[in-house]
Amino acid sequence: MSDMMNVSSNPHIRSKVTTDKIMLCVVLALLPAAGFGVWNFGIHALWQILLTIAACVASEAVYELLMKKKLTVLDFSAVVTGLLLALNMPPAAPLWVGPMGGVFAIIVVKMLFGGLGQNFMNPALAARCFLLISFPGIMTNFECDAYTGATPLATLKSGGSVNVLNMIIGRTSGTIGETSMIAIVAGACILLLLGIIDLKIPGSYIITFVIFYGLFGGHGFSTYYISAELAGGGLMLGAFFMATDYVTRPVTKFGQIIYGVILGILTGIFRIFGASSEGVSYAIIIGNMLVPLITRFTAPKPFGRGGERI
């Protein structure tokens, strides 16, 4: 019990579950999606993953050495950032693009705001948006040796038809880690069983998106279109692995549900009314910026204050 009784500033609730254990669990849960991505797209995807992770870890280590700060690379948070960013990369992108995004994610989004726990948006998604703005041609080109042509969501948006079963399995074009719905859900089940995440955010996110798409998507609640929208793009990866990020999500339970609802609505707006067939990255980034406001209005009132007078 001695290690659980420390004199320190709040918070005073302590747990044996440490940051490095949580991050390691996230890495393990992402391995099915990463492994399928490498199998689906080839050795270039593997190099993309390894180099992006290496760039994130190296950036954090170099920054902390230069700033004379305690090294934190062993908490696996930089590995998670690099892996998530790599899984959001086109499989045939030049190998220097992912590492460039990794440096931006760690230095600009994470370390300049104080390191882990201080960043106000998800570093991997912020880096992806940075790369989308900087290199739109590269980041929206999903043609590779295995697949040519538009992504399933782009085909669907233009009025074409898609094979939903192939989308669920992952035999389609897309980013390295978003194609296989089965692999993503398998990893999500690992996090759910270990208690790392729960269903408040991903559940409210997915349900809200389905309702919004059914009402405004132009196809009603068609099983074909809704299944394709759920299986395509980064919705499942974002819902379970990025929207649930401890640092950038609301801390209150009701706030997490509201957060998921906002993400579902924003994703629906971007996909239905926007020029792009995607929108998950921008939805989560905007949601991250709304988290302080959500937390403020959903935080419980202190006992003895704010109650009605009798």
C-alpha positions as a LaTeX table, in Angstrom:
\begin{tabular}{lrrr}
\hline
Residue & $x$ (\AA) & $y$ (\AA) & $z$ (\AA) \\
\hline
Met1 & 0.00 & 0.00 & 0.00 \\
Ser2 & 2.97 & 2.36 & 0.48 \\
Asp3 & 3.21 & 3.16 & $-3.22$ \\
Met4 & $-0.48$ & 4.12 & $-3.23$ \\
Met5 & $-0.10$ & 6.71 & $-0.44$ \\
Asn6 & 1.83 & 9.69 & $-1.75$ \\
Val7 & 1.64 & 13.29 & $-0.60$ \\
Ser8 & 1.06 & 15.22 & $-3.82$ \\
Ser9 & $-1.25$ & 17.54 & $-5.67$ \\
Asn10 & $-4.57$ & 16.34 & $-7.06$ \\
Pro11 & $-5.85$ & 14.11 & $-8.56$ \\
His12 & $-5.66$ & 11.80 & $-5.57$ \\
Ile13 & $-7.31$ & 8.72 & $-7.09$ \\
Arg14 & $-4.52$ & 6.35 & $-8.12$ \\
Ser15 & $-4.46$ & 3.12 & $-10.05$ \\
Lys16 & $-2.07$ & 0.30 & $-10.81$ \\
Val17 & $-2.94$ & 0.78 & $-14.49$ \\
Thr18 & $-0.15$ & 2.98 & $-15.83$ \\
Thr19 & 0.12 & 5.02 & $-19.03$ \\
Asp20 & 2.63 & 2.66 & $-20.59$ \\
Lys21 & 0.36 & $-0.35$ & $-19.97$ \\
Ile22 & $-2.62$ & 1.43 & $-21.51$ \\
Met23 & $-0.61$ & 2.51 & $-24.56$ \\
Leu24 & 0.83 & $-0.96$ & $-24.99$ \\
Cys25 & $-2.71$ & $-2.37$ & $-24.98$ \\
Val26 & $-3.68$ & 0.13 & $-27.69$ \\
Val27 & $-0.67$ & $-0.93$ & $-29.78$ \\
Leu28 & $-1.64$ & $-4.60$ & $-29.43$ \\
Ala29 & $-5.26$ & $-3.79$ & $-30.34$ \\
Leu30 & $-4.10$ & $-2.00$ & $-33.50$ \\
Leu31 & $-2.00$ & $-4.94$ & $-34.68$ \\
Pro32 & $-4.91$ & $-6.74$ & $-36.46$ \\
Ala33 & $-5.62$ & $-3.65$ & $-38.58$ \\
Ala34 & $-1.91$ & $-3.02$ & $-39.16$ \\
Gly35 & $-1.23$ & $-6.66$ & $-40.03$ \\
Phe36 & $-4.12$ & $-6.79$ & $-42.47$ \\
Gly37 & $-2.96$ & $-3.52$ & $-44.04$ \\
Val38 & 0.51 & $-4.96$ & $-44.67$ \\
Trp39 & $-0.99$ & $-8.18$ & $-46.07$ \\
Asn40 & $-3.41$ & $-6.21$ & $-48.23$ \\
Phe41 & $-1.01$ & $-3.58$ & $-49.59$ \\
Gly42 & 2.43 & $-5.13$ & $-49.37$ \\
Ile43 & 5.89 & $-4.37$ & $-47.97$ \\
His44 & 5.68 & $-0.64$ & $-48.76$ \\
Ala45 & 2.91 & $-0.33$ & $-46.16$ \\
Leu46 & 5.11 & $-2.05$ & $-43.58$ \\
Trp47 & 7.94 & 0.40 & $-44.22$ \\
Gln48 & 5.44 & 3.25 & $-43.96$ \\
Ile49 & 4.36 & 2.03 & $-40.52$ \\
Leu50 & 7.88 & 1.40 & $-39.21$ \\
Leu51 & 9.35 & 4.70 & $-40.42$ \\
Thr52 & 6.44 & 6.78 & $-39.14$ \\
Ile53 & 6.66 & 5.18 & $-35.69$ \\
Ala54 & 10.44 & 5.68 & $-35.68$ \\
Ala55 & 10.05 & 9.36 & $-36.59$ \\
Cys56 & 7.56 & 9.92 & $-33.75$ \\
Val57 & 9.72 & 8.18 & $-31.14$ \\
Ala58 & 12.90 & 9.94 & $-32.33$ \\
Ser59 & 11.19 & 13.35 & $-32.38$ \\
Glu60 & 10.01 & 12.97 & $-28.80$ \\
Ala61 & 13.42 & 11.74 & $-27.59$ \\
Val62 & 15.38 & 14.50 & $-29.36$ \\
Tyr63 & 13.01 & 17.23 & $-28.13$ \\
Glu64 & 13.24 & 16.05 & $-24.52$ \\
Leu65 & 17.02 & 15.76 & $-24.69$ \\
Leu66 & 17.36 & 19.27 & $-26.10$ \\
Met67 & 14.91 & 20.71 & $-23.55$ \\
Lys68 & 16.59 & 18.72 & $-20.75$ \\
Lys69 & 13.33 & 17.03 & $-19.86$ \\
Lys70 & 12.70 & 13.53 & $-18.57$ \\
Leu71 & 12.59 & 10.98 & $-21.39$ \\
Thr72 & 9.08 & 9.60 & $-21.85$ \\
Val73 & 9.46 & 7.52 & $-24.99$ \\
Leu74 & 9.06 & 4.31 & $-23.00$ \\
Asp75 & 5.42 & 5.14 & $-22.23$ \\
Phe76 & 4.55 & 4.02 & $-25.79$ \\
Ser77 & 2.46 & 7.15 & $-26.45$ \\
Ala78 & 4.72 & 8.17 & $-29.34$ \\
Val79 & 4.45 & 4.63 & $-30.73$ \\
Val80 & 0.65 & 4.87 & $-30.63$ \\
Thr81 & 0.75 & 8.25 & $-32.40$ \\
Gly82 & 3.06 & 6.95 & $-35.10$ \\
Leu83 & 1.06 & 3.77 & $-35.61$ \\
Leu84 & $-2.27$ & 5.62 & $-35.84$ \\
Leu85 & $-0.83$ & 8.15 & $-38.28$ \\
Ala86 & 0.66 & 5.39 & $-40.44$ \\
Leu87 & $-2.66$ & 3.54 & $-40.50$ \\
Asn88 & $-4.24$ & 6.74 & $-41.82$ \\
Met89 & $-1.75$ & 7.02 & $-44.69$ \\
Pro90 & $-2.32$ & 5.97 & $-48.32$ \\
Pro91 & $-0.41$ & 2.71 & $-48.85$ \\
Ala92 & 1.61 & 3.98 & $-51.84$ \\
Ala93 & 2.55 & 7.38 & $-50.36$ \\
Pro94 & 6.28 & 8.24 & $-50.51$ \\
Leu95 & 8.09 & 6.99 & $-47.43$ \\
Trp96 & 9.11 & 10.49 & $-46.32$ \\
Val97 & 5.52 & 11.76 & $-45.97$ \\
Gly98 & 4.55 & 9.72 & $-42.92$ \\
Pro99 & 7.71 & 10.60 & $-40.95$ \\
Met100 & 7.19 & 14.29 & $-41.77$ \\
Gly101 & 3.69 & 14.03 & $-40.32$ \\
Gly102 & 5.10 & 12.20 & $-37.32$ \\
Val103 & 7.51 & 15.04 & $-36.54$ \\
Phe104 & 4.63 & 17.54 & $-36.79$ \\
Ala105 & 2.42 & 15.38 & $-34.54$ \\
Ile106 & 4.99 & 15.05 & $-31.78$ \\
Ile107 & 6.77 & 18.41 & $-31.83$ \\
Val108 & 3.99 & 20.84 & $-32.78$ \\
Val109 & 0.83 & 19.18 & $-31.48$ \\
Lys110 & 2.15 & 17.29 & $-28.46$ \\
Met111 & 5.46 & 18.55 & $-27.03$ \\
Leu112 & 5.01 & 22.30 & $-27.60$ \\
Phe113 & 1.79 & 22.10 & $-25.57$ \\
Gly114 & 3.52 & 20.37 & $-22.67$ \\
Gly115 & 3.69 & 16.71 & $-23.67$ \\
Leu116 & 1.34 & 13.82 & $-23.02$ \\
Gly117 & $-1.85$ & 14.95 & $-21.31$ \\
Gln118 & $-1.52$ & 18.59 & $-22.39$ \\
Asn119 & $-2.29$ & 18.43 & $-26.12$ \\
Phe120 & $-5.75$ & 19.72 & $-26.99$ \\
Met121 & $-6.24$ & 17.60 & $-30.12$ \\
Asn122 & $-5.30$ & 14.11 & $-31.25$ \\
Pro123 & $-1.71$ & 14.35 & $-32.58$ \\
Ala124 & $-2.11$ & 11.65 & $-35.23$ \\
Leu125 & $-5.26$ & 13.20 & $-36.68$ \\
Ala126 & $-3.82$ & 16.70 & $-36.51$ \\
Ala127 & $-0.80$ & 15.44 & $-38.46$ \\
Arg128 & $-3.04$ & 13.76 & $-41.03$ \\
Cys129 & $-4.95$ & 17.02 & $-41.55$ \\
Phe130 & $-1.61$ & 18.84 & $-41.85$ \\
Leu131 & $-0.50$ & 16.38 & $-44.53$ \\
Leu132 & $-3.86$ & 16.61 & $-46.33$ \\
Ile133 & $-3.49$ & 20.39 & $-46.55$ \\
Ser134 & 0.21 & 20.27 & $-47.48$ \\
Phe135 & 0.15 & 17.35 & $-49.94$ \\
Pro136 & $-3.46$ & 16.88 & $-51.10$ \\
Gly137 & $-2.45$ & 14.99 & $-54.23$ \\
Ile138 & $-0.41$ & 12.42 & $-52.32$ \\
Met139 & $-2.84$ & 12.05 & $-49.42$ \\
Thr140 & $-5.88$ & 11.49 & $-51.65$ \\
Asn141 & $-4.23$ & 9.08 & $-54.08$ \\
Phe142 & $-5.16$ & 5.55 & $-52.99$ \\
Glu143 & $-4.03$ & 3.72 & $-56.12$ \\
Cys144 & $-1.43$ & 1.04 & $-55.50$ \\
Asp145 & $-0.25$ & $-2.27$ & $-56.93$ \\
Ala146 & $-3.20$ & $-4.11$ & $-55.41$ \\
Tyr147 & $-6.01$ & $-1.66$ & $-56.28$ \\
Thr148 & $-6.74$ & 1.06 & $-58.80$ \\
Gly149 & $-9.55$ & 3.57 & $-59.07$ \\
Ala150 & $-11.53$ & 5.45 & $-56.47$ \\
Thr151 & $-12.17$ & 4.32 & $-52.92$ \\
Pro152 & $-15.53$ & 2.65 & $-52.21$ \\
Leu153 & $-16.90$ & 5.76 & $-50.48$ \\
Ala154 & $-15.91$ & 7.97 & $-53.40$ \\
Thr155 & $-17.55$ & 5.49 & $-55.78$ \\
Leu156 & $-20.69$ & 5.48 & $-53.66$ \\
Lys157 & $-20.79$ & 9.29 & $-53.51$ \\
Ser158 & $-20.55$ & 9.53 & $-57.30$ \\
Gly159 & $-23.53$ & 7.21 & $-57.70$ \\
Gly160 & $-21.68$ & 3.95 & $-58.33$ \\
Ser161 & $-22.12$ & 0.61 & $-56.62$ \\
Val162 & $-19.73$ & $-1.17$ & $-54.25$ \\
Asn163 & $-19.23$ & $-4.64$ & $-52.83$ \\
Val164 & $-20.10$ & $-4.27$ & $-49.15$ \\
Leu165 & $-18.73$ & $-7.70$ & $-48.21$ \\
Asn166 & $-15.34$ & $-6.80$ & $-49.66$ \\
Met167 & $-15.45$ & $-3.56$ & $-47.67$ \\
Ile168 & $-16.19$ & $-5.42$ & $-44.43$ \\
Ile169 & $-13.39$ & $-7.91$ & $-45.08$ \\
Gly170 & $-11.01$ & $-5.22$ & $-46.33$ \\
Arg171 & $-10.41$ & $-6.18$ & $-49.95$ \\
Thr172 & $-10.65$ & $-2.57$ & $-51.11$ \\
Ser173 & $-8.53$ & 0.51 & $-51.60$ \\
Gly174 & $-8.11$ & 3.04 & $-48.79$ \\
Thr175 & $-5.59$ & 3.94 & $-46.13$ \\
Ile176 & $-3.37$ & 1.25 & $-44.65$ \\
Gly177 & $-5.43$ & 0.60 & $-41.54$ \\
Glu178 & $-9.00$ & 1.57 & $-42.36$ \\
Thr179 & $-10.03$ & $-1.00$ & $-44.96$ \\
Ser180 & $-10.84$ & $-4.07$ & $-42.84$ \\
Met181 & $-13.84$ & $-3.50$ & $-40.59$ \\
Ile182 & $-13.34$ & $-7.00$ & $-39.15$ \\
Ala183 & $-9.74$ & $-6.30$ & $-38.10$ \\
Ile184 & $-10.66$ & $-2.94$ & $-36.55$ \\
Val185 & $-13.59$ & $-4.37$ & $-34.58$ \\
Ala186 & $-11.41$ & $-7.28$ & $-33.42$ \\
Gly187 & $-8.90$ & $-4.78$ & $-32.02$ \\
Ala188 & $-11.68$ & $-2.72$ & $-30.47$ \\
Cys189 & $-12.99$ & $-5.82$ & $-28.70$ \\
Ile190 & $-9.56$ & $-6.22$ & $-27.08$ \\
Leu191 & $-9.75$ & $-2.69$ & $-25.65$ \\
Leu192 & $-13.34$ & $-3.22$ & $-24.50$ \\
Leu193 & $-12.55$ & $-6.52$ & $-22.78$ \\
Leu194 & $-9.52$ & $-5.02$ & $-21.04$ \\
Gly195 & $-11.59$ & $-2.04$ & $-19.88$ \\
Ile196 & $-9.36$ & 0.47 & $-21.69$ \\
Ile197 & $-12.39$ & 1.99 & $-23.45$ \\
Asp198 & $-16.15$ & 1.65 & $-23.19$ \\
Leu199 & $-18.99$ & 2.12 & $-25.66$ \\
Lys200 & $-20.19$ & 5.58 & $-24.65$ \\
Ile201 & $-18.22$ & 7.49 & $-27.29$ \\
Pro202 & $-18.03$ & 4.95 & $-30.15$ \\
Gly203 & $-21.61$ & 3.81 & $-29.54$ \\
Ser204 & $-23.11$ & 7.31 & $-29.54$ \\
Tyr205 & $-20.89$ & 8.26 & $-32.49$ \\
Ile206 & $-21.94$ & 5.34 & $-34.70$ \\
Ile207 & $-25.64$ & 5.43 & $-33.74$ \\
Thr208 & $-25.85$ & 9.18 & $-34.36$ \\
Phe209 & $-24.14$ & 8.85 & $-37.72$ \\
Val210 & $-26.52$ & 6.08 & $-38.79$ \\
Ile211 & $-29.57$ & 8.16 & $-37.80$ \\
Phe212 & $-28.22$ & 11.30 & $-39.47$ \\
Tyr213 & $-27.32$ & 9.42 & $-42.65$ \\
Gly214 & $-30.71$ & 7.72 & $-42.72$ \\
Leu215 & $-32.49$ & 11.06 & $-42.42$ \\
Phe216 & $-30.37$ & 13.17 & $-44.77$ \\
Gly217 & $-28.35$ & 10.75 & $-46.92$ \\
Gly218 & $-31.00$ & 10.44 & $-49.61$ \\
His219 & $-31.31$ & 6.66 & $-49.35$ \\
Gly220 & $-33.35$ & 6.34 & $-46.18$ \\
Phe221 & $-32.28$ & 3.64 & $-43.77$ \\
Ser222 & $-31.06$ & 1.36 & $-46.54$ \\
Thr223 & $-29.00$ & $-1.49$ & $-45.11$ \\
Tyr224 & $-26.77$ & $-1.48$ & $-48.19$ \\
Tyr225 & $-25.81$ & 2.19 & $-48.00$ \\
Ile226 & $-25.50$ & 2.35 & $-44.21$ \\
Ser227 & $-23.33$ & $-0.79$ & $-44.13$ \\
Ala228 & $-21.10$ & 0.64 & $-46.84$ \\
Glu229 & $-20.75$ & 3.96 & $-45.01$ \\
Leu230 & $-19.84$ & 2.20 & $-41.76$ \\
Ala231 & $-17.38$ & $-0.20$ & $-43.37$ \\
Gly232 & $-15.78$ & 2.41 & $-45.62$ \\
Gly233 & $-13.36$ & 5.17 & $-44.71$ \\
Gly234 & $-12.04$ & 5.84 & $-41.24$ \\
Leu235 & $-15.26$ & 5.86 & $-39.24$ \\
Met236 & $-14.69$ & 2.61 & $-37.32$ \\
Leu237 & $-10.99$ & 3.29 & $-36.76$ \\
Gly238 & $-11.77$ & 6.83 & $-35.63$ \\
Ala239 & $-14.69$ & 5.85 & $-33.40$ \\
Phe240 & $-12.84$ & 3.18 & $-31.43$ \\
Phe241 & $-9.21$ & 4.29 & $-31.49$ \\
Met242 & $-9.07$ & 8.08 & $-31.89$ \\
Ala243 & $-12.30$ & 9.56 & $-30.56$ \\
Thr244 & $-11.70$ & 7.58 & $-27.34$ \\
Asp245 & $-8.28$ & 9.15 & $-26.72$ \\
Tyr246 & $-8.10$ & 9.83 & $-22.97$ \\
Val247 & $-6.45$ & 13.23 & $-23.37$ \\
Thr248 & $-8.74$ & 14.78 & $-25.97$ \\
Arg249 & $-12.14$ & 13.38 & $-24.95$ \\
Pro250 & $-14.49$ & 14.80 & $-22.29$ \\
Val251 & $-13.97$ & 13.50 & $-18.78$ \\
Thr252 & $-17.65$ & 13.38 & $-17.81$ \\
Lys253 & $-19.82$ & 10.42 & $-18.79$ \\
Phe254 & $-22.65$ & 12.55 & $-20.16$ \\
Gly255 & $-20.10$ & 14.73 & $-21.91$ \\
Gln256 & $-18.69$ & 11.69 & $-23.69$ \\
Ile257 & $-22.13$ & 10.83 & $-25.05$ \\
Ile258 & $-22.65$ & 14.42 & $-26.26$ \\
Tyr259 & $-19.17$ & 14.30 & $-27.78$ \\
Gly260 & $-20.05$ & 11.12 & $-29.70$ \\
Val261 & $-23.30$ & 12.68 & $-30.93$ \\
Ile262 & $-21.42$ & 15.75 & $-32.20$ \\
Leu263 & $-18.89$ & 13.56 & $-34.01$ \\
Gly264 & $-21.68$ & 11.55 & $-35.65$ \\
Ile265 & $-23.44$ & 14.70 & $-36.86$ \\
Leu266 & $-20.23$ & 16.31 & $-38.14$ \\
Thr267 & $-19.18$ & 13.14 & $-39.98$ \\
Gly268 & $-22.62$ & 12.95 & $-41.56$ \\
Ile269 & $-22.46$ & 16.59 & $-42.65$ \\
Phe270 & $-19.00$ & 16.19 & $-44.19$ \\
Arg271 & $-19.86$ & 12.96 & $-45.99$ \\
Ile272 & $-23.28$ & 13.95 & $-47.27$ \\
Phe273 & $-22.91$ & 17.66 & $-47.99$ \\
Gly274 & $-19.15$ & 18.06 & $-48.30$ \\
Ala275 & $-16.98$ & 17.74 & $-51.37$ \\
Ser276 & $-15.07$ & 14.81 & $-49.90$ \\
Ser277 & $-16.50$ & 11.36 & $-49.28$ \\
Glu278 & $-14.74$ & 11.16 & $-45.91$ \\
Gly279 & $-14.72$ & 13.60 & $-42.99$ \\
Val280 & $-13.86$ & 11.57 & $-39.88$ \\
Ser281 & $-10.52$ & 13.29 & $-39.26$ \\
Tyr282 & $-11.98$ & 16.79 & $-39.45$ \\
Ala283 & $-14.98$ & 15.77 & $-37.35$ \\
Ile284 & $-12.79$ & 14.48 & $-34.52$ \\
Ile285 & $-10.45$ & 17.48 & $-34.66$ \\
Ile286 & $-13.41$ & 19.88 & $-34.40$ \\
Gly287 & $-14.84$ & 17.71 & $-31.63$ \\
Asn288 & $-11.52$ & 17.93 & $-29.76$ \\
Met289 & $-11.72$ & 21.71 & $-29.81$ \\
Leu290 & $-15.23$ & 21.57 & $-28.37$ \\
Val291 & $-14.25$ & 19.29 & $-25.48$ \\
Pro292 & $-13.53$ & 22.11 & $-22.95$ \\
Leu293 & $-16.97$ & 23.56 & $-23.63$ \\
Ile294 & $-18.64$ & 20.14 & $-23.37$ \\
Thr295 & $-16.85$ & 19.38 & $-20.12$ \\
Arg296 & $-17.76$ & 22.76 & $-18.67$ \\
Phe297 & $-21.48$ & 22.28 & $-19.21$ \\
Thr298 & $-21.58$ & 18.64 & $-18.17$ \\
Ala299 & $-19.37$ & 18.81 & $-15.09$ \\
Pro300 & $-21.32$ & 18.02 & $-11.88$ \\
Lys301 & $-21.98$ & 20.97 & $-9.62$ \\
Pro302 & $-20.07$ & 21.06 & $-6.32$ \\
Phe303 & $-22.09$ & 19.78 & $-3.39$ \\
Gly304 & $-23.99$ & 22.62 & $-1.72$ \\
Arg305 & $-23.74$ & 24.97 & $-4.69$ \\
Gly306 & $-26.05$ & 25.62 & $-7.60$ \\
Gly307 & $-29.00$ & 23.75 & $-6.12$ \\
Glu308 & $-32.50$ & 25.10 & $-5.88$ \\
Arg309 & $-33.41$ & 26.88 & $-2.68$ \\
Ile310 & $-36.23$ & 25.44 & $-0.65$ \\
\hline
\end{tabular}
